Amino acid sequence: MVFAAIILAAGRSSRMGCSKPLLPWGDTTVLGHLIRQWQTIGARQVAVVAATAARDIQSELDRLGFPGDCRILNSSPERGMFGSIRCAAGWNGWQPNLTHWVVVLGDQPHLRTETLRQLLFCGAAQPDRIWQPLRGGRRLHPVLIPKPAFSGLNGCADATLKEFLAAQGGRLAGFACDDPGVELDMDTPADYELARRICLGPGS
């Protein structure tokens, strides 16, 4: 399995009041942490989807030394998360030997590395299936998508990722996940502080 990570960073972060990927996280930012995390666990390519007009995200990527040829510009971020995913699926900058793509939310720095490794382990064991962590009966993120399904994203008629995944039938799979972070949506300042406490500890 040769996989890439797609980090979605084109959202408006309206409830947070500031750009979530740019929030401090450890010795870097949320965005910096996510890039480092996926590089460390073996992503052959990491790409960031950002709104075309998001100069603050571009400045942070510059500061991080993130290559320009791995930045995917979304000219219609108002179309939401699935619009960014479809933008990535239609991008022509992917390395030709990739077999899988992980769709990574730009506001989940609090996930355990073990959770991400478990996702990849499942994908390696059954590479023709789409994998997600399962908790409380819910399918959650990140999502590991093999090449045949990923190739169909760009031209699909589905309105949301949930609809697209539901249409995959027997290819859809999941693993029981004990990481409480997969259920936390980091949408508000209170969510952010909770995520920091869960992952980084008190006083972080």
C-alpha positions as CSV (number, residue, x, y, z in Angstrom):
1,M,0.0,0.0,0.0
2,V,1.4,3.4,-1.1
3,F,-0.7,6.1,0.4
4,A,-1.1,9.9,0.3
5,A,-2.7,12.1,2.9
6,I,-5.1,14.9,1.9
7,I,-5.3,17.6,4.6
8,L,-8.5,19.6,4.2
9,A,-7.8,23.2,5.2
10,A,-10.3,25.3,3.1
11,G,-13.0,25.7,5.7
12,R,-14.2,29.0,7.0
13,S,-13.9,28.2,10.7
14,S,-16.8,30.5,11.4
15,R,-17.7,29.1,14.8
16,M,-14.1,29.2,16.0
17,G,-13.7,32.8,15.1
18,C,-10.3,32.2,13.5
19,S,-8.6,29.7,11.2
20,K,-8.5,26.3,12.9
21,P,-5.5,25.0,11.0
22,L,-3.5,28.0,12.3
23,L,-4.2,27.5,16.0
24,P,-1.2,26.7,18.2
25,W,-0.6,23.0,18.8
26,G,2.5,21.9,20.7
27,D,5.6,23.4,19.2
28,T,3.8,24.3,15.9
29,T,0.3,24.9,14.6
30,V,-2.6,22.4,14.0
31,L,-1.6,22.4,10.3
32,G,2.1,21.9,11.0
33,H,1.3,19.0,13.4
34,L,-1.0,17.2,10.9
35,I,1.6,17.5,8.1
36,R,4.4,16.2,10.4
37,Q,2.2,13.4,11.8
38,W,1.3,12.0,8.4
39,Q,4.8,12.3,7.1
40,T,6.1,10.5,10.2
41,I,3.8,7.5,9.7
42,G,4.8,7.0,6.1
43,A,2.6,9.0,3.7
44,R,4.4,8.9,0.4
45,Q,2.8,12.3,-0.4
46,V,1.0,14.9,1.7
47,A,-1.1,17.5,0.1
48,V,-3.0,20.4,1.6
49,V,-6.3,21.7,0.2
50,A,-6.7,25.4,0.9
51,A,-9.0,28.1,-0.4
52,T,-7.5,30.1,-3.3
53,A,-7.8,33.4,-1.3
54,A,-6.5,32.0,2.0
55,R,-3.3,33.9,2.2
56,D,-2.9,33.1,5.9
57,I,-2.8,29.4,5.1
58,Q,-0.3,29.9,2.3
59,S,1.9,32.0,4.6
60,E,1.9,29.3,7.2
61,L,2.8,26.6,4.6
62,D,5.6,28.9,3.5
63,R,6.8,29.2,7.1
64,L,6.6,25.4,7.4
65,G,8.7,24.9,4.3
66,F,5.8,23.0,2.7
67,P,6.3,22.6,-1.1
68,G,4.2,24.6,-3.4
69,D,3.6,21.7,-5.7
70,C,1.7,19.8,-3.0
71,R,-0.8,22.6,-2.4
72,I,-4.2,22.2,-3.9
73,L,-6.2,25.4,-4.4
74,N,-9.9,25.3,-4.0
75,S,-11.5,28.2,-5.9
76,S,-15.0,27.3,-4.5
77,P,-14.6,26.6,-0.8
78,E,-18.2,27.5,-0.2
79,R,-19.1,24.1,-1.5
80,G,-17.9,22.6,1.7
81,M,-15.8,19.6,2.7
82,F,-16.9,17.4,-0.2
83,G,-16.1,20.1,-2.7
84,S,-12.5,20.1,-1.3
85,I,-12.3,16.3,-1.6
86,R,-13.5,16.4,-5.2
87,C,-11.0,19.1,-5.9
88,A,-8.3,16.9,-4.6
89,A,-9.6,13.9,-6.6
90,G,-9.3,15.9,-9.8
91,W,-5.9,17.3,-9.0
92,N,-3.1,16.3,-11.5
93,G,-0.3,16.5,-9.0
94,W,-0.5,13.1,-7.4
95,Q,2.4,10.7,-7.7
96,P,1.6,7.9,-10.2
97,N,2.4,5.0,-7.9
98,L,-0.2,5.8,-5.2
99,T,-2.7,3.1,-4.3
100,H,-4.7,4.8,-1.5
101,W,-5.6,8.3,-0.2
102,V,-6.4,9.3,3.4
103,V,-8.9,12.1,3.8
104,V,-7.8,14.1,6.8
105,L,-9.9,16.8,8.5
106,G,-7.9,19.9,9.1
107,D,-9.2,20.2,12.7
108,Q,-8.3,16.7,14.2
109,P,-4.8,17.1,15.6
110,H,-5.9,15.3,18.7
111,L,-6.2,11.9,17.2
112,R,-3.9,9.3,18.5
113,T,-1.1,8.2,16.2
114,E,-2.1,4.6,17.1
115,T,-5.6,5.3,15.6
116,L,-4.1,6.4,12.3
117,R,-1.8,3.3,12.2
118,Q,-4.7,1.1,12.9
119,L,-6.5,2.6,9.9
120,L,-3.5,1.9,7.7
121,F,-3.2,-1.6,9.0
122,C,-6.7,-2.4,8.0
123,G,-6.2,-0.9,4.6
124,A,-3.0,-3.0,4.0
125,A,-4.9,-6.1,5.1
126,Q,-7.9,-5.5,2.8
127,P,-6.7,-3.0,0.3
128,D,-9.8,-3.0,-1.9
129,R,-12.1,-1.6,0.8
130,I,-12.8,1.9,2.1
131,W,-11.9,2.1,5.8
132,Q,-13.1,4.4,8.6
133,P,-12.9,4.3,12.4
134,L,-16.2,3.2,14.1
135,R,-17.3,4.5,17.4
136,G,-20.8,4.5,19.0
137,G,-22.2,3.1,15.8
138,R,-21.0,6.0,13.7
139,R,-18.6,6.1,10.8
140,L,-16.0,8.8,11.5
141,H,-12.8,10.3,10.1
142,P,-10.2,9.9,8.7
143,V,-11.2,7.9,5.7
144,L,-8.9,5.6,3.7
145,I,-9.9,5.3,0.1
146,P,-8.4,2.9,-2.5
147,K,-7.6,4.2,-6.0
148,P,-10.7,2.8,-7.8
149,A,-13.1,4.6,-5.5
150,F,-10.9,7.7,-5.3
151,S,-10.8,8.0,-9.1
152,G,-14.6,8.0,-9.1
153,L,-14.9,11.0,-6.8
154,N,-14.3,13.8,-9.2
155,G,-17.1,13.0,-11.5
156,C,-19.6,11.6,-9.1
157,A,-23.2,13.0,-8.7
158,D,-23.3,12.7,-4.9
159,A,-23.8,15.9,-2.9
160,T,-21.8,14.8,0.2
161,L,-19.1,12.4,1.2
162,K,-21.6,10.5,3.3
163,E,-23.7,9.9,0.2
164,F,-20.7,8.9,-1.8
165,L,-19.6,6.4,0.8
166,A,-23.2,5.0,1.2
167,A,-23.2,4.2,-2.5
168,Q,-20.0,2.1,-2.2
169,G,-21.9,-0.9,-0.8
170,G,-19.7,-3.9,0.1
171,R,-16.5,-1.9,-0.4
172,L,-17.3,0.1,2.8
173,A,-15.6,-1.2,6.0
174,G,-14.7,0.0,9.4
175,F,-12.8,-0.9,12.6
176,A,-13.9,-0.5,16.2
177,C,-12.0,2.5,17.6
178,D,-11.4,3.3,21.3
179,D,-10.0,6.7,20.6
180,P,-12.5,9.3,22.0
181,G,-11.0,12.0,19.8
182,V,-12.6,10.7,16.7
183,E,-16.0,11.9,18.1
184,L,-14.7,15.4,18.9
185,D,-15.5,18.1,16.3
186,M,-13.1,21.0,17.1
187,D,-15.5,23.7,16.0
188,T,-15.5,26.2,18.9
189,P,-12.9,27.6,21.3
190,A,-14.3,25.3,24.0
191,D,-13.8,22.3,21.7
192,Y,-10.2,23.5,21.0
193,E,-9.4,23.6,24.7
194,L,-10.9,20.2,25.3
195,A,-8.9,18.7,22.4
196,R,-5.7,20.3,23.8
197,R,-6.4,18.7,27.3
198,I,-7.2,15.3,25.7
199,C,-4.0,15.2,23.6
200,L,-1.5,17.5,25.2
201,G,-2.5,17.4,28.9
202,P,-3.5,20.0,31.5
203,G,-1.8,23.4,31.2
204,S,-0.9,22.9,27.6
